[in-house]
């Protein structure tokens, strides 16, 4: 199975076992649509977590999990990544792609010049960027107008980006 990271626990919240959760989904609240998450962190065994209640709190969510009833249990959980198996993700519309599926794709510009391969994605305040690793690392915006075509069969992404930039 392929693991898709949805977010991570950033720490406890309050004394009743609630946790702060940072979402990596788009939109961020989509992380709450999953009835269960898998979690593991260095020094902690993998386990299944079930969100029971949640609410937005600034740029994160605060979440109460089934079986986590006090601050000590929340602290003991650590700060794990929250993930699901790839086959648990909802289906996509034509032309949509999960970022995790694009990692490793070759990236070329409109002139056919290879820029490298997708290493990962980063969400910045202004927009998301695709980190392309080649002879050098490039951070390419993935908004409309820059990311032009995704060819899944060839595992290639075409971007509007000058090779010299």
C-alpha positions in Angstrom: 0.0 0.0 0.0 1.1 3.6 -0.7 0.9 5.9 2.3 -0.5 9.4 1.8 0.2 11.9 4.6 -2.8 14.0 5.4 -1.3 16.1 8.2 0.4 15.8 11.5 -0.2 16.3 15.2 1.6 19.4 16.5 0.9 18.9 20.2 -1.7 18.7 22.9 -4.4 21.3 23.4 -5.9 21.9 26.8 -6.3 19.3 29.6 -9.0 17.1 28.2 -6.9 15.2 25.6 -7.6 17.4 22.6 -4.8 17.7 20.0 -3.6 20.4 17.6 -3.6 19.0 14.1 -2.0 20.6 11.0 -3.7 19.6 7.8 -1.8 19.1 4.5 -5.1 18.5 2.5 -6.7 21.0 0.1 -9.0 22.3 1.4 -7.5 21.9 4.9 -10.8 20.8 6.4 -10.8 17.7 4.1 -8.6 16.0 6.7 -11.7 15.8 8.9 -13.7 13.9 6.3 -11.7 10.7 7.1 -13.2 8.6 9.8 -9.9 7.2 10.8 -6.2 8.1 10.4 -3.1 6.0 10.8 -0.3 7.5 12.8 3.3 6.7 13.7 6.1 8.7 15.0 9.7 7.9 15.9 9.7 5.9 19.2 6.0 5.2 18.9 4.2 2.1 17.5 1.8 2.6 14.5 -1.8 2.9 15.6 -5.2 3.8 14.3 -6.8 7.1 15.4 -10.5 8.0 15.1 -11.5 11.7 15.3 -14.5 12.2 17.5 -14.9 16.0 17.5 -13.0 18.9 15.9 -13.1 22.6 15.3 -10.9 25.1 13.5 -8.3 26.9 15.6 -6.3 29.5 13.7 -4.4 27.7 11.0 -4.8 24.3 12.6 -7.6 22.2 13.9 -8.2 21.0 17.5 -9.4 17.5 17.5 -10.6 15.1 20.2 -9.8 11.4 19.4 -11.6 8.4 20.6 -9.6 6.9 23.5 -7.5 10.0 24.2 -9.2 11.5 27.3 -6.6 13.6 29.1 -3.5 15.7 28.5 -1.2 12.9 29.5 -2.6 10.6 26.9 -2.4 13.4 24.3 1.3 14.0 25.2 2.1 10.3 25.0 0.8 10.2 21.5 3.7 12.3 20.4 3.7 14.3 17.2 3.0 11.7 14.5 2.2 12.1 10.9 -1.4 11.3 10.1 -1.9 9.2 7.0 -4.2 6.8 5.1 -3.6 4.2 2.4 -3.8 5.6 -1.1 -6.9 3.5 -1.9 -8.8 5.2 0.8 -8.7 8.6 -1.0 -11.8 9.7 -2.8 -11.8 9.5 -6.6 -10.8 12.5 -8.7 -12.4 14.3 -11.6 -10.6 14.3 -15.0 -7.6 16.5 -14.9 -7.2 16.3 -11.1 -4.2 14.6 -9.5 -3.1 13.8 -6.0 0.3 15.4 -5.3 1.7 12.2 -3.9 1.0 10.5 -7.2 3.2 13.1 -9.1 6.3 12.7 -7.0 9.1 11.3 -9.2 7.5 12.6 -12.5 9.9 14.1 -15.0 9.4 17.9 -15.4 10.0 19.6 -18.8 9.3 23.1 -19.9 7.4 24.1 -23.1 10.7 23.9 -25.1 11.1 20.3 -24.0 14.1 21.0 -21.8 14.3 18.7 -18.8 14.3 20.5 -15.5 14.5 17.4 -13.2 12.0 15.3 -11.3 9.3 16.2 -8.7 10.8 15.7 -5.3 7.9 17.0 -3.2 5.4 19.8 -2.8 5.4 22.7 -0.3 2.4 24.9 0.6 3.5 28.5 0.9 1.3 31.4 2.0 1.0 32.7 -1.6 0.7 29.4 -3.4 1.9 25.8 -3.6 5.2 25.0 -5.1 6.6 21.9 -6.7 10.2 21.2 -5.7 12.0 19.9 -8.8 15.3 18.3 -8.3 17.7 18.2 -11.3 21.1 19.7 -11.9 19.9 22.2 -9.3 16.8 22.5 -7.2 13.9 24.6 -8.5 10.8 25.7 -6.7 8.1 26.0 -9.3 4.6 27.4 -8.7 1.8 25.0 -9.5 -1.0 27.4 -10.2 -2.9 27.9 -13.4 -0.7 29.1 -16.2 2.5 27.5 -14.9 1.6 23.8 -14.7 0.4 23.2 -18.2 0.0 19.4 -18.7 0.3 16.2 -16.7 0.9 13.1 -18.8 0.4 10.2 -16.4 1.3 7.5 -19.0 4.7 9.1 -19.6 5.1 10.3 -16.0 5.8 13.8 -17.3 4.7 17.3 -16.3 5.0 20.2 -18.7 5.5 23.6 -17.1 5.8 27.2 -18.4 9.2 27.9 -16.9 12.4 29.3 -18.4 15.2 26.7 -17.9 17.6 29.6 -17.1 15.5 30.9 -14.2 
